[in-house]
Amino acid sequence: MSSKLIFADRMSRVGTETAFEVVAMAKEMEKKGVDIVHLEIGEPDFDTPNHIKNEAVKALKEGFTHYTAAPGIQELRESIASHLEEKFGADINPNNEVLVMPGAKPGLFTGILSIIDPGDEVIMQNPSFPIYESVVRLVNGKPIPIQLREENDFRLNPEDVRREISEKTKMIILNSPHNPCGSSLLKKEVKELAEIARENDLWIMSDEIYSDIIYDEEHHSMLSEPEMKERTILIHGFSKSYAMTGWRLGYAIGNPEIISRMTKLQININSCATAFIQKAAIKALNGPQDCVVEMVGEYKRRRDAIVKGLNRIEGFDCKTPTGAFYVFPNIKKLGMKSRDLMQYLLNDAHVAALHGDAFGIYGTGYMRFSYATSLENIIEGIERVKKTVEKI
């Protein structure tokens, strides 16, 4: 390749989401006739509820197929504001504090791009969703990983955050309920982290995409904390709560200054979110919520089954998650690297799971299994894993 056809250096700093790589490997095996049990991808196996799909069809038939306002249609922004006010008690202005986007990831991307300069430090949980670190590195920021310890149920310890703050710290990225660990921050921990942000004049990016999928506790949002709306970017969306992953619709909440900058980036990247999908999202928020309750109830049954099954496998030690739909068992007793175990399970057990290393340096020695699949698949997958691990 000639010297002028080389790629931008920034591309060397961009990571990826390993789940899709493992899915691709599993799909290639399926093409050859191999029966794979998929426990790797964080995608609800439920169909999008009919009342949401019907609204999208209705919008299409009515010709709602053109550009919308860049921040999203007014009725949807009002519905989002009302929905979050009811859930979190936060006063949100739909006119300039809500940005509708094609998925939650654009909110992460444009929020970090709007705030982080080269050399700025960003504190984040580790293990964590890999996109956070990837985008921070893309803009030449410096990720500061804080270990989530198993003995603390994989919850972020605010005192660990305090110790890592420097004059270069500009943002803390939080994710609760958490991917990949399934942990949820306690109310006192959210309060302490909010206090740290106020004391040190820091931004908080709070990814609460799994806030509807929580089991034995209540979700505590950073937006509920005093004086935090001005320094918080809330990331949320429809993919997990309403089984709408393929619809690609999310949103960000923030003060008018950050939302205006994120909107400017959205205009440059994709103009606006898809029109008729926004109409369907209004129905999702304002329509019956029993579909969400039913899905969460089924996830809880699946959670209990996968935790019980994994803990019966010698060499596995699995905590019970409090939210999302992932378990993150410790496999260190097996004496095998996480990546090697991922490959071994795929090749021998024909079970697709994710190695903990995919989520950062402190994910070594763990595996992530998603239980966003049927109970039958979970039972079959665990039985296959058990038989394969017994060979080690």
URTAHU-V872285 format. One record per residue. SS is DSSP state (hx for helix, st for strand, lp for the rest). PHI is phi in whole degrees, -180 to 180 (none if undefined). OMEGA is omega as a letter, one per 20 degrees, with the letter a starting at -180 (* if undefined). Layout:
SS_PHI_OMEGA, SS_PHI_OMEGA
This chain:
lp_none_a, lp_-71_a, hx_-63_r, hx_-90_a, hx_-102_r, lp_-77_a, lp_-94_r, lp_-62_a, hx_-60_a, hx_-61_a, hx_-67_r, hx_-72_a, hx_-98_a, lp_-92_r, lp_-91_r, lp_-148_r, lp_-101_a, hx_-62_a, hx_-54_a, hx_-71_r, hx_-68_r, hx_-68_r, hx_-58_a, hx_-62_r, hx_-63_a, hx_-66_r, hx_-65_r, hx_-63_r, hx_-67_r, hx_-65_r, hx_-61_a, lp_-92_r, lp_94_a, lp_-82_r, lp_-86_a, lp_-105_r, st_-96_a, st_-91_r, lp_-125_a, lp_-104_a, lp_-98_r, lp_-88_a, lp_-131_r, lp_-56_r, lp_-86_r, lp_-72_r, lp_-79_r, lp_-59_a, lp_-53_a, hx_-60_a, hx_-66_r, hx_-77_r, hx_-63_a, hx_-63_r, hx_-68_r, hx_-66_r, hx_-62_r, hx_-60_a, hx_-64_r, hx_-63_a, hx_-65_r, lp_-87_r, lp_82_r, lp_-83_a, lp_-130_a, lp_-116_r, lp_-58_r, lp_-116_r, lp_-58_a, lp_-55_a, lp_-76_a, lp_116_a, lp_-68_a, hx_-58_a, hx_-63_r, hx_-70_r, hx_-61_r, hx_-66_r, hx_-67_r, hx_-63_a, hx_-59_a, hx_-64_a, hx_-62_a, hx_-75_r, hx_-62_r, hx_-68_a, hx_-77_a, hx_-113_a, lp_72_a, lp_-94_r, lp_-89_a, lp_-118_r, lp_-88_a, lp_-67_a, lp_-76_a, lp_-143_r, lp_-123_a, st_-130_r, st_-129_r, st_-89_a, st_-139_r, lp_-77_a, lp_112_r, lp_-80_a, hx_-57_r, hx_-58_r, hx_-67_r, hx_-60_a, hx_-64_a, hx_-72_r, hx_-66_r, hx_-66_a, hx_-63_a, hx_-77_a, hx_-117_a, lp_-89_r, lp_-100_r, lp_-54_r, lp_93_r, lp_-65_r, st_-98_a, st_-125_r, st_-81_a, st_-149_r, st_-66_r, st_-149_j, lp_-64_r, lp_-161_r, lp_-55_a, hx_-66_a, hx_-65_a, hx_-56_a, hx_-64_a, hx_-60_a, hx_-70_r, hx_-61_r, hx_-67_r, hx_-57_a, lp_-91_r, lp_67_r, lp_-81_a, st_-119_r, st_-71_r, st_-116_a, st_-79_r, st_-112_a, st_-68_r, lp_-92_a, lp_-93_a, hx_-60_a, hx_-68_r, hx_-105_a, lp_57_r, lp_60_r, lp_-97_r, lp_-71_r, lp_-90_a, hx_-56_r, hx_-67_r, hx_-64_r, hx_-66_a, hx_-55_a, hx_-68_a, hx_-97_a, lp_-73_r, lp_-131_r, lp_-67_r, lp_-94_a, st_-67_a, st_-126_a, st_-150_r, st_-118_r, st_-103_a, st_-118_r, st_-142_r, lp_-151_i, lp_-52_a, lp_-106_r, lp_-110_k, lp_-104_a, lp_-84_a, lp_75_a, lp_-86_r, lp_-137_r, lp_-66_r, lp_-77_a, hx_-59_a, hx_-65_r, hx_-73_r, hx_-61_r, hx_-62_a, hx_-65_r, hx_-67_r, hx_-63_r, hx_-63_r, hx_-60_a, hx_-64_r, hx_-67_a, hx_-63_a, hx_-107_r, lp_55_a, lp_-112_r, st_-80_r, st_-120_r, st_-105_a, st_-113_r, st_-86_a, lp_-117_a, lp_-61_a, lp_-101_a, lp_-63_r, lp_-83_a, lp_-106_a, st_-140_a, lp_-109_a, lp_-101_a, lp_-135_r, lp_-101_r, lp_-80_r, lp_-119_a, lp_-90_r, hx_-64_r, hx_-67_a, hx_-81_a, lp_-85_a, lp_-58_r, lp_62_a, lp_-97_a, hx_-62_a, hx_-70_a, hx_-122_a, st_-115_r, st_-108_r, st_-87_r, st_-110_a, st_-149_a, st_-179_a, lp_-109_a, lp_-60_a, lp_-85_a, lp_-64_a, lp_-116_r, lp_53_a, lp_-122_a, hx_-57_a, hx_-76_r, hx_-77_r, lp_55_r, lp_-146_r, st_-143_r, st_-158_r, st_-125_r, st_-119_r, lp_-168_r, lp_-71_a, hx_-57_a, hx_-68_a, hx_-73_r, hx_-65_r, hx_-65_r, hx_-72_r, hx_-65_r, hx_-65_r, hx_-60_r, hx_-67_r, hx_-59_r, hx_-59_r, hx_-73_a, hx_-92_a, lp_-144_r, lp_69_a, lp_-165_r, lp_-77_a, lp_-60_a, hx_-62_a, hx_-70_r, hx_-70_r, hx_-62_r, hx_-62_r, hx_-64_a, hx_-65_r, hx_-61_r, hx_-65_r, hx_-60_a, hx_-75_a, hx_-96_a, lp_-85_a, lp_-63_a, lp_-104_a, hx_-63_r, hx_-63_r, hx_-68_a, hx_-61_a, hx_-66_r, hx_-64_a, hx_-64_r, hx_-61_r, hx_-69_r, hx_-60_a, hx_-64_r, hx_-63_r, hx_-67_r, hx_-56_a, hx_-61_a, hx_-69_a, hx_-73_r, hx_-64_r, hx_-62_a, hx_-67_a, hx_-67_a, hx_-71_r, lp_-88_r, lp_-93_a, lp_-61_a, lp_99_r, lp_-106_r, st_-136_a, lp_-118_r, lp_-72_r, lp_-89_a, lp_-71_a, lp_-104_a, st_-160_a, lp_60_r, lp_-138_r, st_-132_r, st_-116_a, lp_-135_a, lp_-71_r, st_-81_a, lp_-122_a, hx_-63_a, hx_-65_r, hx_-74_a, lp_70_a, lp_-127_r, lp_-65_a, hx_-57_a, hx_-63_r, hx_-66_r, hx_-67_r, hx_-55_a, hx_-67_a, hx_-65_r, hx_-64_a, hx_-67_a, hx_-77_a, hx_-98_a, hx_-91_a, lp_58_r, st_-119_r, st_-94_r, lp_-140_a, st_-112_r, st_-75_a, hx_-63_r, hx_-60_a, hx_-65_a, hx_-112_r, lp_121_a, hx_-63_a, hx_-92_r, hx_-91_r, lp_-60_r, lp_92_r, st_-132_r, st_-130_r, st_-112_r, st_-116_r, st_-94_r, lp_-108_r, lp_-86_r, lp_-144_a, lp_-67_r, hx_-60_r, hx_-63_r, hx_-64_r, hx_-63_a, hx_-61_r, hx_-64_a, hx_-63_a, hx_-65_r, hx_-64_r, hx_-65_r, hx_-60_a, hx_-59_a, hx_-64_a, hx_-72_a, hx_-67_r, lp_-62_r, lp_-80_a, lp_-70_*
